[in-house]
Amino acid sequence: MKFSQLSIQTQRAAPSEIRTDGLAFLYRAGYASRSGEILSLGQLVLERLRQSFEALTARFGSSPETVKGFFVQIGLNTVKSHETDEVFAIIASGSDEILLCPACGYASSRELARTRKQPYSSEAALPLKKILTPECNTIAQLAVFMQLPQEKTAKALMFTRLEDGKFVFVVVRGDMQLSESKLKARVGEVRLATAAEIAASGAVAGYASPIGLREALVVVDDLVASSPNLVAGANEHGYHLQNTNYPRDYQAMLVADVTQAAPGDACPECTAALERRDASIVSSNGQIQFEKLLLTLAEIHHDEKGLTLSAHAAPFDVYLMQVPGKTLDTLSAAETLYQNLTDAGLSTLFDDRDERAGVKFNDADLIGCPIRVTVGERGLQSGMVELKSRIATENQMVALADIVSKIKEIL
């Protein structure tokens, strides 16, 4: 395809509001608009990515290994979630947060990640005791007043299920954070309970516990169920209960993991410390998200001059350009070579513009096709053209008769 047919508009610089290098190069190279809309050049990449994936699927069938092979083929290192069907590419500019085990490779989104939980102590259950706790309606205030670590407290969170209006009372250990994603996976979509709904259940905000509730769906985090003698609310303003124990003091409809894992927590598979990573979801429910994949590839595969896409991801195999000569018709020679490359099955972007050589060289680097071929007068005098791999530092002169085979060898 010729440059003029695509109406590619390259830019010397990206707007200041574009914060990542990948987005900046997609804009500057004409793959995407300033607002992020995928333009014709970018659409060619998406189509090529789809074709590469379909070819692999046709050859090896649809399987997780095929998906993994596809990402390897296009130069993307990924990890698959152990909790869902999602595949993550780890990139610093990613909008998704995951926890990753560097020892065994366990990976998951932060919201769904599991961890190997440990009770704070293994002491015997002590008698329940009601205590006065004035102005202690937060876990932090309670821990200070009681001179206890937050690990020895139980925290209450209250919701209403959208499906049927059921009051949902959740108990987690005081130092843990609820994962709403895990909760919703267990009980369905919920919203925060209103003051009236809390009062109707018999709970008292700031001093709530599951003990003595009316018509509530009680959900207990599995760590609470194995943690003895926790301080919890007494459902009376200004009072807490010391030494609450499950299931001695209250029952639950569901005991499950409903808390967030955190960096440094023990991996559920091997107990090594989990590490936080920024990532981008590139596949979900078996479906590759090609537009997000284009951005991810741009973030990873670029240098200071522009994009450096692989042959399976670039819009074209070859960027062909010509430098005007004084005694030889380099344009005609380039036209002939363009036809030869196309006939050989090599997708080629022919820069047919009447532009200075420097502009063409810069745009070739910016667009990032794997191979650049330059037809110039000096080379043609010896029956040669200049070939340069996008990621190579040196050019090489190749005979016109050998150029097609040489390109295929590199690709």
N, C-alpha and C positions, 0 to 999 in steps of 0.2 A: 504494500500500500504506500502511496506517496504522501509526503508530509502535508501537502496542500489539500488532499482529500479529507484529512481528519480535522482540519481547522484547529490544529494544536496551537495554543497560546502559552508559551513559557514566560516565566516572570523572573526578574533579576533578584527579587527579594520577596519574603513573605510578610504579610501584615503582622503588626506587633501582637495582636490578640491570639495568634496561632502559637501555642505554647510548647508543642513538641516538634522535634526534628522531623519525625515521620510525616506528620500532617503538613509541615512546612514544605517538604520536598514533593509531596503529592500535589500540593497547590502550585508550586513553582514549575513542576514538570507538566502541568496540564492534565493530571489524572482526576483532580477534584476541584470544585469551585471554592471560593472563599467561605461559603456557608457549609461546605462538606458534601455537596451533591456530587455524585460520581459522574464524570464527563466521559466523552467517547473513548478516550485513551484508557481510562480506568475500566470502562465496560469491557474493553478487549481483554484486560487482565482477568476480570471476573469470569469471562467466558472461557479463557484459557485454563483457569483454575478448575472450572467445572469439567472441562474436557479431560484434564489430567486425572481428576478423581474418577470420572466415569470410566476412563480407560483402565485404571487399576481395578475398579469394581468388576468390570466385565472380565478381567483376566483372573482375579483371585476371589471374586465373590464379595458380598457385603459382610464385613466382620470388623471387630475392633482392631485386628492386626492390619487390615487394609487401610483403615483410617490412620493408624499410626504410621504405616508406610507412606501414605500420602504426605503427611506432615514432614517426614524425613526427606522425601523427594523434593519438596519445595524449600527446604532449608530452614525448618522451624522445629526447635526443640520444645516438646510439650510434656505435660504430666496429666494423667487421667484421674479424675476424682474417684475416691473410694466410696463415696456416699451417693453419688448421682451418676448420670451418663455424660457429665460435662468433661470437656477437655480444655485445659488451660495452657496458654503460652505465657511464660514468665517474662514480663517486660517492666521496666521501671515506670513507664507511663501508663500501665494498665489501670483500668478503672475498677477492677475486682480485687478483693483481698483474699488470699488463701493462706493456709498453714501447711507447711511441707516438712517432712522428716528427712533430713539429709542422710540418715543412716540406711533406712529401708525403702524410701521413696513414697511413703504414704502421703497423700495429698487430699485436700478438701477445701471448699470455701470456708471462710471463717465462721459463718453462721451455722454450718452443718458439721463441722469437724468434730470428731470424737477425741477423747483423751482418756488416759487411764487414771481414774479418780481414786484418791486415797482419803479415808476419814482422818480428821485431825487427831483423834485419839480412839482408843479401844476400851475405855473404861466401862464398868458396869453401870446399868441404868440406875439413876437416883430418883428419890421421890419428887413428884411434881410440887412446885412451890410458887405461890403468887407473891410478887414483890412490887413495891412502889418504885416507879421509874419516871419521875416528873420531867417534862420537857425532853423526852427521849423518843421522838417520833421518826427518827432515822436510824439506820444501822450504825452509822458512825457515832452518833450521840450515845446510842445504847452501849456500844463497845467501850467507849470512854468512861461512861458512868459505872458500868459493871466491872471495869478493869479486866476485860476479856478480849481475846482476839476475835475479829469478825468471823473467823472460822467456827466459832462456838455459838453463832446465832443463826436464826432462820428468818428469811425474808419473805414477805407476802406480796404477791402481785395479783391484781384482780381484773378480770375481763368479762365481756359478754359475748357469747357466740352468736354470730350473725344468722346462722341457719335457723335457730329455734329460740333465741333469746335466753339461753341457759347461762346462769352465772358460773364463771370458771375461776376457781381459786387455785393459784399456783404457789408452791412452796419450794424455794431454793435456798442453799446455804448463803449466809450473809455476805460472804466474800465473792460470790459467783454472780455472773450476769445471765439473765434469761436470753435464750435464743428464740425469738418469736417464730423463726422459720421452723425450728424443731417442734415448737408448741403447735403451730398451725398444721404441721404434717400429722400430728396426733389427734387433734380435736376439731380441726377445721378453722375457717377464718374467724377472727375475733377482733373486737375493738376494746378500748379501755372502758371499764365499767363506770357508770355515773355515780355520784354521791348517793342518790336515791336507791340505786341497785345494790350498792355496798351495804347501806343501812338495812335494806329489806332482807339481806342474807344473814344478818346478825353480826357482821364484821364491823370493826371500828377502824377507820383509816388511820394509819400511823401506829396502831397497836393491834393489828389484825393477826389472827392465826386460824387454822382450820378447825380448832376445837370448838364444838358447839354450833357450827354453822347450820343454816337451814337451806335445803333445796340447792345445794351447790355441787358442781362437778369439781372434785378436789384432785389436783394433779401434783404429785410429789416427785421432785428430782431424785434420781437414784442415789445420789450422794447423801441427800438428807436422810433417806431411808436407812443408810448404814452409819449415820453419825449420831452418837449418843449424847443425851443431855444438852440439847440446844436451847438457847433462850429464844422464846417466841412471844408474840403478842397475847394478851389475855382477853382481847375483844372488850376492853374497858379502858377508857381514857386514863392515861397516866400509870398503867399497870402492864407488866409482862409476866410470863410464866417461865420459871427456871426449870431446867431438866425435862424438857419435852422430848418424848421418844416415839418414833413410829415403829410398829403399829399399836403400841400400848395405849397411847393417848388420843389417837385419831386414826381414821381410816381414809383411804384414797380410792378413787375410781381407776386411777392410772398411776403407776410408778414407772418412770422412764427418764432417759437422758434428755433434759430440756434446757441445758445451760450451754453457754459459749465456751469453747476452748480458747486458750490464750497462748501467745508465744512463750516458750519456756515450759509449757505443760508437757507431760509425758506422752509420747506417741502411743496410741492404743495398740499398735502392732508390735513395737519393739522396745518401748519405754525411753528411747532417746528424746532429747528436747525438741519440740516442734519449733520451726522458724517461720516468721512472717515473710510473705512475698507479695509484691504487686503483680497482678497478672491480668490477662484478657481471655475471656471465654471465647474460644474459636469453634467449638462444636457443642451442641446440646441436643439431647434426645436423639442422637444418631444423625442429626442434621448439621452439616458444616455451615457456619455463618460466613459466607464468602465476603461480604462487604467489610465485616469486622476483621476478617483474615487479611484483606488488602492493607488495612491500616496497620495491623500487627507486623506484617512483612516489611512495610515501609519503616517502621520503628526500629526493626532489627537490621535490615539489609540496606544500609546506606553508609557513605563516607562523607568527607567534607565537600565533595563535589556534587553529590546527588545519590540517586538510588542505585543499588547493586543487586537487582533481582536475578534469580536463577532462571534457567531456560524454561522451566515448567511454570514459572510465574510471570515472567516478563511479557509485555504485549507482543513483542517480536523477537525472533532469534537474532536478527542482524540489523544494525543501524548502518545504512549505506549512504555515503556522502561523496561529493566530488569537489575538488579544488580547481577553479578555472586555470587553464594553461595559456601560454603565449603562442605556442606553435602546434599544439595538439588539441583536438576536440575532446576534452575530458568528459563533457556532459553526455555525448553520444556513447562513449565507452561505458559510462556509468549506467546509462539506460540499458545497454546490452547486458551488462553484468546483472542488473536488477532482474531482467527477464530470466537469465540463467539460474539465478538463485531461487526465484519463484518456481520455475519449472522443476527444480530439484527438491521442492517441498520445504524450503527454508522460508519461514515467514520473515519478510523484510520490510523495514520502514526506510523508504528512499527519501532522503532530504533533498528535494528538488528545488529548494528556495534559492532565490538570487540574493544570497547573504554572504557576508565575509566568513572566511574559514574559521576564525576564532569563535564566531557566534555558533556555528555548526558543531565545533568541537565541544563547546560548553554545553549545548543542548543535548548532545549525545551522552555526555557524562550525567547530566541531570536526569534524563529519561531512564537511563540505566539498562539498556538492552545488553545481553551477555557479550555480544561481539560487535565491534565497530570496524567497518571496512572503508578505507579512503582511497578514492581514485584520484591520483595526481599526475601531473605531467612528467615529473622526474621518474616515477615508477613505471609509467606506461612506456617510456622510451626503452625500457628493458623488459617489457612484457610483465610487469609486476604491479601489485597493489599492496597497500599497507593494511595489515591486520593487527588489531589490538583487542585482547580480552578486557572486559570492563574492570576486572579486579587485578589485572597485571600491571606492572610498572613500566614494562618495555614494549615497544612496537616490534613487529617483524614483517619483513617483506616476503610475499608469497607470489608465486607465478600464477597468472590468470588461469592457466589450465588446471591448476591444483587447488584453487581457492575453495571450491565447493567441498571437496573431500577433506580439506584441512578444517573447515568450519564444522563439518559433521564430526570430525575426530574430537574437536574441542568440546562440542556440545554433548 
